[in-house]
């Protein structure tokens, strides 16, 4: 992976992660601020891009062979929304008081 591809992957991850966090109501990551929020958005977006790539290319045979490209932004966004929702559910469950 060259530097241009790395930068594009990080930008794709950040954009998709930020949009997914804005679309998922009451996500567990909303209390973060500053660099932690930026990092969380990027990591969630990159994981979502991988999930979207796996679902659309691996299962449905739709798309191309590049994991992190702007052509697959819809799949990356859908994957990011799924990752944010699941991650929020897991974090909220672990923070819940136990009786």
Buried (B, 14 or more C-beta within 10 A) or exposed (E): EEEEEEEBBBBBBBBBBBBBBEEBEEBBBBEBEEEEBBEBBBBBBBBBBBBBBEBBBEEEEEBEEBBBBEEBBEBBBBBBBBBBBEBBEEEEEEEEEEE
